[in-house]
């Protein structure tokens, strides 16, 4: 594994160094998608799960697999299908005729980075098998609780255009994802480079581990040192609570129309707070400014709010409403450096 690059002033790896190291290795297989890779790094640093939504062929699976290879952690891919069973995900108890005892057989969820591919193709009973793992980082088999390895993250994918044979994720499960990221098509130059680099049928990217699970866990302590002023903490709470005000008709956003059926949970406050700190650390800042909070706001919130029927009929989107919230919420004047 490549030696960690150390900042001589602090004796630790800096966020920019770690981010560049990881992004460069992932970039050997995935062209473009730089913003996506940065968001995935934020999720890794906060221990938050990610839901990736995009059209087929946008390298959703490839980017997650490449990230696991660059981290050097255990990776498991679960292809969600309508006939999948909960035991195919978390494992089951196996009877041994020789001893007459049941022993636990761990499923693919027992890995550091788990790709739940096309998660909305499996029914609710299979989706719910992930709930305990995603929230408590543990799985219960035969009445016994088994801790999951650290670090542990679920990255799930879904296709936004295929509706037949799919099962929408319930709100309780959506709320367990830190981010819902929307993938777009790559730029023209990236697609052209993809043809030149991977046009040969024998060309395959070879990635190595440039970090580790242990380093990732240690770096989370560095993220915790990022300063968040009281004014920014209040800003985070205000942005989240405004979605609830819209849902109750108590907000002036959008002319006071009730465009949201429900607002975001308190878990959204924690997610927005932690994501802002991680993004600040990745970019070499020692404090969180309002611009960083605004940058991750939609990614943290879009899957945690529900539009009313009238809003959907009018062609409104969650991202559009969230953008109105940001635009109408006063920005703290003094946010910033510690001390």
N, C-alpha and C positions, 0 to 999 in steps of 0.2 A: 504494500500500500504506500502511496505517496506520503512523504513526511508532511506533517501538519506545518503550515506556515504560521510563524509566531510573530506577533507584534512586539518588538523589543521594548516598547514603552510600558506595556501592561503584562507581558509574559503570556498572553493568550492569543488564540486565533481571532482575528477580527471578522466582523460580519461580512464585509466586502470580500475578504480573502476566501472565506468558506463558500460564499455564494458563487463567486467566480469559478472556483475549483469545481464545484458540483455542476454548475451550468455548462462549463466547457466539456465535461465528460458526457453529460446527457446530450449536448449538442452534436456529438459524434454520430448519434442515431436519429435525433429529432431536429429538423431544421425549422427555424422560426420559433413561434410559440414562446418567446422570451418572457412575456408577461405571465403566461401560464406557469412556467418553471419557477418564477419568483414566488407566485402565490403558493405553489406546492412546497417551496422551501419555508414559507411562513407557516404553513400547516404543520410541517415536520417540527419546527421549533416550538410550536404551541401544543403539539400533541392533538391537533384537531383533525377530524375526518373531512373528506372532500367528496362532493358529488360533481362529476364532470358530465356536462350535457353538450352534445354536438352531433353533427351529421356523420354518417359512416365515412371511414377513411381519413379522419382528421388526426390519427395517431394517438387517440386517447389511451388505448391499451399499451402502445409502445412507449409513451412517455412515462407511464407509471412503472413499467418493467425496467426501463432504462434508469430511472431514479433509484430503484432498489439495487440495481447492479452498481451504480456509482457510489451508493452508500455501503455496499458490502453487507447487506442485511438479508435475512431469510424472506423470500418472496413466495406467495401462493396466489394463484389465480383460480377463482371460482366462476364458472360459466353458469349464470342463473337461467333456468329453463322452467317451464310449467310443471314438469314432473320431478323437480328437485325436492328433496325432503330436508327437514331441519337437521337431521343427523348427518346429512351430506356436508353440512356446513360446520357444525360445532363438534360432531363426533357422537359416540354412543357407548353403551356398556356392552362388552363382549363376554359371553359365557364360555368358560374353559372347562370342558368335560373332565380333564385330568384332575383339576383341583376342586371342581364344583363351585368355583367362585366367579364373580363378575369383575372384570377389570376394565378401566376406562380406555377407550380408543379415541385419541384426539383427532379432530377434523382439521381441515385446512385453515380454519380460523386461528390456529395456534402458530402464527408467524408474525414477523415484525411488520411487514407491509402486505396487506391483503387487498387484492383487486377483485371487487365484486362486479364482474362484467355483466352489463345489461341487467342491472338489479331489478328493474321493473318488469322483467319477464317471469319472475317467480311469484307465486301467490303469497298472501299475507302471512300465512303460518311460517313460511321460510324467511320472509323479510324480518319477521319478529324475532327470529333466532339470533339476529345481529344486535338486538336492542341492549341486552345485558353486556355483551362484549364491547360495544361502542361506548357505553356510559361508565360501567364499573370496571372495565378492563379485566373481566373474569368470565368464566363459563361454568355453569352448574351441570354436572353429569351424575346421575344416580344419587342425588342428594348431597354430593360433595362439590365444593367450590374449587375450581382450578384457575390459578392466576395465569394471565396471558403474558407472553414475553414482552420485555421493554427494550426499545420503544415499540409501540403498537399503534398502527393507523389503518383505517379502512378508506380506500379510495374506490368509489363506485362510479360506474358509467351508465348513461342511458341515452337513447336516441329520441330526439324531440318530435320526429315526424311519424313514427310507427306507433299506432294506438291499438291495433287489433292484437289480441293475445297478450296484452300487457296489464299490469296491476299498479296503478298509481301509488306512490309511497304515502302512507298516512302522515299527518302533521307531526305526530309524536316522533316518528323516525326522521323526518326531514330536519327537525329541530336539533337532532344530534350531530348534524354535519356543520362544521365551522363555516365552510364555503360551499356555495353552489356556483361553479364556474361555467360560463358559456363560451364554447370554443367556436372560432370563426375560421374561414378558409385562410390558408397562408398567402402571403404576398406573391406577386409574380416572380420576383427574383428568387425567393425561397423555393418555389415550385420548379423553376428552371434549374437551380442548383441540385434539387432532388433528382431530376432526370440525369444530370451529369454524374452525380455521385452514386446513385443507386439504380441506374438504368440497366446495368448488367445483372443477369439472373443469378450470377454466382457471388455478387457483392453482398456482404453481410457486415454490419458494424460490430466491432469488438470493443467492449467497454470493460474497464477495470474499476476496482474499488479505490476511491480517492478520499473516502471518509469512513466512518464506522458508526454503528449504533451507540457505542460507548461515547464517542466524541459528540454525537448529536445530543445525547442526554446531558452531557457536561455543558454544552453550549447553551442549554436552556437556562442555566444559572446566569449566564452573561446577559441573556434577554431580560431576565428579572431585574437587572441593575439599571435598565433604561428608565429614566425619570418620566413620570406623568404628572403634570401639575394639577392642582385641584380644579382649576378652570377647565382643563381638558377632560378630567373625569366627569365633571358636570355636563360638559358638551356631549360626551358619549351617552350619558343617561338621557339627556334631553332629546337627542336624535332618535333613540329607541322608543322612548315614551310617546313621542309625537305620533308614531304609527298607531299606538293604542288610542290616542285622542282622535285620530281620523276615523277609527273603527267605531267610536262612540258618538261621532258627530260633534265633538267638542273642539275641533281644530279649525283653523282658518285656512289651512293649506288647500289649494284647489278651489277657492271660493267657498269653503265650508261644506263641500259635498262629502257625503259618506262613501268614499271610493274603496275603502278596505273593510272586509267583513270581520277581520281580526288582525290585531297587531302582533308585534314580536314579543317573545318571552324574555324573562330576566337572563336566560342563557345567552341571548343575543348581546346583552351588555358586556358580559364576560368575554364573549368571542370578539367583539369589536375592540375592547380594551386590549386584549392579548395580541390580536392581530396587528394593531397599531404599534405596539411595542416591538414585536418581531420584525415588522417592516422597517421600523426606525433602525434597529440594530443591523439588519442586513445592509442598509444604506449608509452605515457609518455614523449615525446620529446617536447622541447620548440622551435625547429627550424626544417626546412625541409632540409634534405640532398638529394643528387642526387639518392641514392639507393631507397628512397621512391617514387620519381618521376618515376624511371624506373619500380618499382613494379606495379604501377597502369596504366602505359602507355598503354599497350595493351587493358585493360578493357575500358579505355576512348576512344580509337582510332579505334578499330577493326570495328565498325559499321559506322564510319565516312569516310572511304576510300573505293574506288571501284577499283577492279582489272580490268586490260585490258583483252580482249579476249585471247591474246597471253599468258598472265600470268596464266590464268585459264587453258588453254590448256596444259601448262607446269607443271601443278600440284602445282603451288605456292598458298600460303594462305596469307591472310591479316596478321595473327600473325607472319608468317615467315618473311614477308617484314618489319614489324614493329620491329622485333628483329634485323634485319640488320641495321635499322635506329639507334637503340640504340647502337649497337656495333660500328658503324662508327662515332658517334657523340662524340667529345671530352667532357670529364667529367670535370666540374669545379674543380679546385684544392682547392680553398678556398671558402667554401660554407656556412659557418656554423653558429656558435652561434651568437646571437645578441650581439652588443657591442664590 
